[in-house]
């Protein structure tokens, strides 16, 4: 009987796994008013949303302001499905463009060399990468007294995050903005309040995303008696000290030393173009051993990473970097229009960002006066955008590109956004 139950469980697991991996088909449509290329991409995106909703949806409510009038909207949303997308059928039908797509869902990767990489369905061109620009801002420290041996921790932590992201040179171009705090003052702890500052920082550093956060704890969690020799007997440290002959020379005794220390971090990831908070996540670790030397090496230095405490933090920050990579990997690459002259569109991204001649991008204009706000938390969710049309790149230099606009229903202007269109 037990064997039969086990066999039945295995068969059920196999069928469940097969069902999870089964291709998903869905239909999508979009108006043709911004041209065929833009309509095709938006119809594919609509089909992907329909596919995601078919796998489970939730109701979301948001408020927006238009000419001083607050309105509320309700919508269905679902977690996006990543995977290989194949267009099965497409055609124009009156004022709409219709598509039918098939999605082969990606299998989640938990660890190993592929962890944190963009899934196959993220629209990254084969054989090359599109480098997203990320600014690392100041990390607030909740209990500065506990971190007094970690000099300038909030600034140095931002510097180290920028360094780690920059090492992933195929995925990120990182900016160190560790001297800039996102919140109005140190007493505030709600990351959603930083939307305006995030947009300003992203604009000044030419970044698509901003990462920051809080150090929640660096406290000592355990102390224990340890012998000491050649130390001073005149000390404030709690313990027992020998005061007999030669005590001034040998200074023997037993003192309470820190033997365990934690490091807790809260990560904030923002969309720099809208200021909206994409993700918050907490990470924690604990180190044991000689975790608080008399002279602590500078945070982020090679000497610090070699300490018992630094070794654990180094591993933790590797996990944080993987989390940032996984969060941003499927968000479309975005650039800005620098200027428009003689019918040509100049954008602030080029060959160093992974762009090539022939690439196509959708053109959007933000409606900053209609910012969407969550009615319960007051968090800014994003900025509505108007799709104007599409452009194709005709010239690519290291740091800029030149494009021609197609099917644009309104003239493109400086400050408009351009998002990469994957080939499918």
N, C-alpha and C positions, 0 to 999 in steps of 0.2 A: 504493500500500500504506500509506504514512504517513497519507494522508488518511482511508483506511478505519479505521485504528487510532484516529485522533483522533475520528472520528464515533462509533465504538463506545464510546470513553471518555465522550463527551458524553452518549450515550444512557444508559449505565450510571449516570452521575452523576445524570441526571434521574430515573431509576427509583429510585435510592437516596434522593434528596431526597423523592420522593413517598412512599416507604415510611416515612421518618422522620416525615413529617407526617401519616400516616394515623391516623384515630381508633382508639382502643384501647377495647375493651369488657371488662368484668370483673364478677364477682359478689362480693357481700359479705354477711355476716350478723353479727348481734349479739344477745345475750340481751335480753329485754324487762324484766328485773328493775328497771331504773332508769327505766322509763316509755318511751312510744312515741317522743317527741322525741329523747331521749338515744340510744335504740336505733337510730333512723334515722340519726343523725349518725355513730354508731360503725360501723354497717354500711357507710355510704359510705366512711368512713376505711379499713375493712377491704378494700373493693373497690379503693380507690386503692393500698393496699399490694400486693394481688394483681396489679394492673396493673403496678406497678413491678417486682415479682419476675419477672413474665413477660418483662421486658426485660433481665433479668440480676440475679443475686443473689450474695451472699457470706455466709460462715459467721462468726458472731460468738460469742464466749464471754465470760461475765461471772460474777462471784461476788457473792453477797449474804449478809448476815448476818441471821439470825432467831433471837432469844432466845439469842444467843451462839454459835449453830451456823452455820458457814460452809458454804454450798451453792454449786453451780455450775450454770449453765444455758447452753445453746447454742441459737442461733436463726439464722434466715436474715434478711438485710436487703438493701435495695437503695436506690439513690438515688431520692428521690421524683420523681414526674412532675408538673409544673405545667402547667396548661392549663384550658380551660373544661370544667366537669363538668356533664353532663346525666343526670338519673335517668330511665332508660328504663322500669323496672318496679320496683314495691315492694309488699310485702304481709307481713302477719303469718302465720307458719307455726308453730303451737304456741307454744313458749316463745322462738322466735327471730323476728327481723325480717329479711327478705330484700330485697336490692336488686340491680338490675343497672344499671350506669352506663356512660356513654360519655365518654371524655376526649379532647378535641382538644388535643394537646400544643402548648405555646407554642414559638415559634421563638426561640432565644437572641438577645439583643441585646447586642452587644459594645461599642458606643460610640454617641455622639450623645445627643440630649435625653432619650431613653427609658432610657438606661443607669442601672442601679441601682434602677429602679422595680419595684414588685411586679408579677409576671406576672398575667395575667387570672384564673388559676385559684387565686389565693391567698385567696380568700374576702373580699376587701376590698369593702365595699358600694359600689355604683355612685354616683358623684357626691359621695362623702365619704370621708374617711380615718380610720383608727383610729390614734391617736398612741401609739406604744410608748415607754415611759419607760426611759431609758438613763442610767446613771451612768458618768462618765469618771474613773477612778482614776489614781494615780501611775504614771508611766513610769520604770522603773529605767534608770540610765545605766551601761553596762558599763565605760567608761573615762572617769571624771570629769575626769582631768587634761587630756584632749584637748578637753573641753567647758568648760574654765574660763572662757572668754569668753562662754559661753551661760548666764548666771546662772539658777539654779533651773530648769534645763531640764525635769526630770521633772514638776515642778508646773505649769510654764507650758504644757507640751505637753498635759497633761490638760485644762487650762483651754481651750486652743485647740480640742481635739477636741470638748468640750462646746459651744463656740461654733459650730463648723461643723455639728454635728448639730442644734442649736437653730435654725439658719437654715432647715432643712428642717422647718418648723413643721407641715406637714400630715402628716409621718411620725413625728416624734420630739418628745418633751418631755425635754430633756437636763438632767442635774444635774452640777455640777462637784464632784468628790470628789478633786481632785488632791493633797490633803494626806494621803490614806490609801493606804498601800502594802498590797498584797494578800498578799505572801509573808512568812513568819515573820522572815526576815532578808535582808540585801542579798546574802549569799553564795549563796543559792539562786536557781536560774534556771529551774526547772521550773514552768511555769504551772499544771499540774494540781494542785499542792500547795495551791492557794489556795481550794479549794472552800468550806471553812468560813467564811473571811473574806468571800468573795463573797456567801454567803447573809446574813451579818450586815450587810454594806454595803447590799445590795439591800433588806433589811428596814428599815434606818434611813433610807434615801433614797426608799423607796417606788418602787423601780425594778424593771422586769422583766428588764433586761439590764445587764451591766457590761462596759465596755471598758477595757483597760489595755495594758501591753506593756513592751518594753525598747528602748532606743536602743543598738544594737550598735556603731555607730561614728560618730564625727564627725571623724575624723582627716584631716590634711593628706596628700594622696597625691602631691603634686609641688611642688617649689620650683624657682625659676629666678632668674637674675641680672636685677636691675632697677636702673636708675639712680635716684639719690636726690639731692635738692637741699634746702638749708636744714634739714638734719637734723644731729643731734649726731654728732660723730666718736667720742664716748665711748659705746660701745654694745657689748652682748654679741652682736649679730647678726653672723653670718659674712659677710665681704665685703672689699672693698678701699676705702680712704678716702684722700682728698687731705688732706695735712697741711701744705701750703705756705702762702704769703701769702693772707690773707683766708679761711683755712679755717674759722676760728671763726665767720665771718659766713655763708659760703656752705654750708659742710658738704657739699661734693659727694662722691659716692662711688658704688660699685656694691655692692649687697647681695643676699643670697638672700632672696627673699620667697615666701610660699606663693601658688601660682597655681592649685591644684586641691585640692578638699576634698570628701570623700564624706559622705553621711548615710544610715545604714542603720537600719531600724526593724523590730522584730518586734511584730505586733499580736496581742492576745489578746481574744477575744470569749467571754463567759460567759452562760449562762442564770442569772440572778440568783435564781430561785426554787429551783433544785436545786443550784446551784454548779458544775454540769458545764461543762467547757470545750467550746465549740461549734466554735471555729476558731482556728488560729494561722496567720499568714501574714507573710512577710518582704517588705519593700519597700526599694528602694535608689535613690539618685540621686547625681550628682556635679556639682559646679559648678566653673567656671573663671573666672578674672579676678581682681578685687580681692576676695578671699574672706575675708580676715581683717584688717579695719581695726584701727587702734590702739585705737579706742573702738567696740566692737561695740554696735549698737542692741539694745534689749531684745527677747528672743525673743518673737515674736508681735505685735510692734508694727508699725504701718504703715511706719516707717522700716526695720525689719528686712526686711520683705517686699520692699522696693525694692532691697536689696543683691543682688549676684550669687548669693550663697549662699542668702539668704532666698527669692529667686524660685524656685529649684529646689525647696526644701523645701515651699514653698507649693503647687506643682504636685503634689508627692508626697503631701501630706496631703489634697489633693482626691481622689486615687486611693484613699487609705485610707478616706475617708468613703464613697466609692462602694462599696467592699468591705463596709463595715459595713452599708450600706443593703441591698445584694443578699443578704447573709447573713441578715438579720433579717426581710426583707420577707414571707416566707411562713410565719413562725412565728406561730401564733395569738395574737391579742391576749388578754392575761390580766389579771384584776383579783383583788382579795382581798375576802373578806367581813369587814366591820368589826364588825357585830353582827347579831343576829336578835332581833326584838321584835314581839309581837302578830302572829305569822305572816308578817311581812315581813322580807325580807333586804336589808341595807344594804351596798353595796359602794363601794370607794374610787376609782371612776372615774365620770365623768359626761360632760356635753356637750362640755367642752373636750377630752376624749379622743376624741370622735367618736361617742359612744353616743347612741341615740335611743329614745324610748318604743316598745315593741313588739319590740325586739331580744331575742333568746334567747341564753342562755349555759349551757354545761354546768358542773356543780358537781363538783369533785374534792376528795379529802382525801389529803394526802401521808402516806406511811408512812416517816418519817425513820429509823426503826430498821432498815429493810431497804435501805439505800443500795446501789446496784449498783456494783461495782468491777471494772475490767478486770484479770484475773488476771496478765497479763504486765507491764503498765506500772504497775499500782497506781492508775491514774487513776479518779476517781469519774465514772461515766457518767451518773448520774441518780438520781432518787428515785422508787420505785414509787408509784402513785396509785390510789385507789379511786374509781370513778365513782359518784356518789350520785344524780344525776338532772339536772334542768334548771330554769332560772328564766326568767321573762319580765319585762322592765322595764316598770313601770307609772308611774314618775316619774323624771325626769332633771333634775338640777341641774348647775351648772357643774363641780363637783368630786366629786359623789357621785350615786348612783342608788339607787332603791328597787325591789325585785323581789318577785314571788311565786314560790314553789317549786312544781314539778309532778313527780309520780311519784318523789319522793325516798324511797329505801329506808332512809335513816338521817337523823336530824335534822341540818340544816345548822348549823354553828357558826362563830364568829369564827376567822379564819385559813384557812378553806377557800378554794380557788381557783375562779375562774370563767373559762371560756374562751368566746370569741365563737363562735357558730354561724352560718356564712354561709348565706344563702338560696339554695337550689338545688332 
